[in-house]
Amino acid sequence: MTEAATTRQKLPLHWKMGIGFIIGLVLGLTVHALGGSIDGLHTGAKWVMDYITTPASGLFLNLIFMLIVPLIFSALIMGVSEMGDIRALGRIGWKTLAYTILLSGIAVGIGLVLVNVLKPGVGVDPVVAAQMLTENAERSKEIVAGIHGVPKGMDMLLSIVPSNVVEAASSNGAILSLMFFALMFGIGMVLTDEAKVAPLRRAIEGIFEISMTLINLVIRLAPYAVACFMFNLAALFGFELIIRLGAYVGVVVLALGLHMVVTYGVAVWLSGRSPLAFFRDTQEATVMAFSTASSNATLPTALRVADQMGLPQKVSRFVLTVGATANQNGTALFEGVTVIFLAQFFGVDLSIGQQIMVMAVCILGGIGTAGVPSGSLPVVAMICAMVGVNPLGIGLILGVNHFLDMCRTALNVTGDLALTTLVAKGEVDEGPVVAAVAPASAPAPAPRD
């Protein structure tokens, strides 16, 4: 084997994705500069997007999502069953819930403080804003129309309990229902005689390992998919939209950055770990989240990173699986900033009480938002309608939403790993329950690559 080949093999996946990101961005910006506008793109560039980059990136996400249901189902069941007793589940579950609410509250608080101090919605050019609202009018109407079918209040709580598990497993929007069923299934395994459920536990462990193996094969395509994602985004929009809404984008990114560095840094330090080592160890998951803009698609990578960090599997499987949907600090922060930004733009003066209500709903929205690309937009429209802001104003931010979606998903996934380190403090990794029936001389399983 040559030295060059050895170097290629040792190049970490997140570096490969970074290279793909840069290549796609540079090529996309070049195409956009030559075309000048979305309608002015060269015929050849449109052909590449229609028949190569868009299908390739879509295929990558479909392959990941195809395996997400068996992975979430098996990981959550194993995470619950490996705790061994209901008291351990209750302890870890309550710690997860408490830290999730705390971290989400801090995230939304940071966002609301910055958006009120910097006021990005006040200085938006009305001519440019009118143009963007007109361009995105149809998409805005679709999003607003979609909020009428979203369950609210008690109906939202009842919708978490699935009447049809197969239907819940077939819908990204019903992922909470699938997780509830998996949670109950895991509790049932804990309460059932060990001898009777041991074969089933081994089978579910096998499903988990098979899902991880297949996803690890698919993940090898990530650098190429990232290049396709960035090519499409840069070729269509360039940097013009980000420049037009520079103040809004700047506030969101600044708030996300502060929450990641300061809040997560302190959280990791309180858990007894080095913040610098934590951010270094989680690079791959953060880059994957940024590239795919999907917490669910990044779950396999986050699980592998948690194993490499030495976090207890019974904690990481439970917290990361639940956190992919429930612990979305970046989403909650984005929703709060966006609602206040649109209120400022439309001249709606929100009182302290209304902003506290926005904060509370954003925390709940962050918990219930589907971990798929742009899953938070209907929640933003719903909150706008609640506080008297025209929900169709969401068209103002649709052009920059994908970029911000990438940024907030990176925070979401990093936050899941920070949450796991907090919950794992004081918890002992006793290994999988099935390992207890193995011979004492059996070697420990090798870590997954």
C-alpha positions, 0 to 999 in steps of 0.5 A: 500500500502506498503512502498516499493511499494510507493518508487517504484512508486516515483522513477523518470523515468530517474532513472529507465532508469539509472538502466536499462542502468547500468544493460544492460551495465554490462551484455553486457560487461560480455558476451563480456568478455566471448566471446572475440570477436563479432564472439566468442559470445556464442550461447546463447548470440547470441540467446538472442540478435537475439530473445529478446533484438534486437526485444524488443529495435526495437519494442520500437523505432517503437512504438515511431516513429509510434506516432511521425508523429501525434505528430509533426503535431499536436504540430507544428500546435497548437504551430503556431495557439496559437500565435494568429497573424502572427507578433508573429509567425514571432518574435518567428520564427526569434528568433528561427532561429537566436539562432539556427544558433548562438548555432550551430556556437559556437558548431562547433567552439568549435569542430574545435578548439579542433580537430585542437589543439589536432590532434586526427587523427595524432596518429591513429595506421595504422594497427588498422585503416586498420583493421577497414576500412576493417571490415566496407568497405561494410557499408561505401560504402552503406553510400557513395552511399546514398549521390548521391541521397541526393538533394543539393543546390536549389534542397535541398530547393525545397525538403522541400516543399512536393508535396505529404504530405502523402509520406512526412509523411511516411518517416523519411528523409522527416520530414522537408517536413511534418513540412513545411506543418504543419507550413503552416496549422497553419498559415492558421488557424491563418489567418482564421476566429476564429469561422470557425476553432475553432472546427478543432483546438479542434480536432487537440488539441485532436490529440496532447493529444491522441498522448502524452497519448499513448506515455506516456504509451510507455515511461514506457517501456523505462528502459527495452528498454535501458537495451536491447540497452546497452546489444547489444552495450556492448556485440558486441563491449565492450570497445575495439573500444572506446580504439582504437579510444580513442583520437577521442572519447575523443575530441568529448565527450570533445567538447560536454561536453564543449558546454553543460556546458558552452554554454548552461549554459550561454544561460540559465543564459541569459534567466533569469534562473538558469543553475543548475536548468535547468540541473536538470529539463532536466535530464529525456529528456537528459537520454532519448535522450542518450538512444534512440539516436533519437531526434524525439523519445525524443520529447514527453519527451522534451515537457513534461519537458518543461511543467514541467519547466513552459515554454509557450506552444505556444513557447515550442510546436513550438521550440521543434518540429522544434528543433528536426530536425533543432537545432542539435548542437551536430550533427553539432559539431560531423560532423565538428570534424569527417571531420577534424579527417579524413583529419588528418588521410589521411594527407589532409591539409585543409586551414582556408578557407576550414575549414570555409566552413566545419563549414558552411556546418556543421551548415546547415547539423545540421539543415537538418539532420533527427532526427533519429539514425545515421542520420548524417553519409551521411552528413559527407561523403558528406562533406568529398567528398567536401574537398577532403577527401576519404569519405570511411574513414567514416568506421574508425569511424563506430564502435564508432558511436553509442556511439557518436550518443547517446552522441550528441543526448543528447546534441541536446535535451538539446540544444532544451530545452536551445533554448526554454528558450532563445526564451521564454524570454519575451514571455507570456503564454496566454494558448491555444486559445481554452481555451478562449471559456471555462467558466471563472470558469473552472479549469485549465488543470492539467499538463501531467505526 
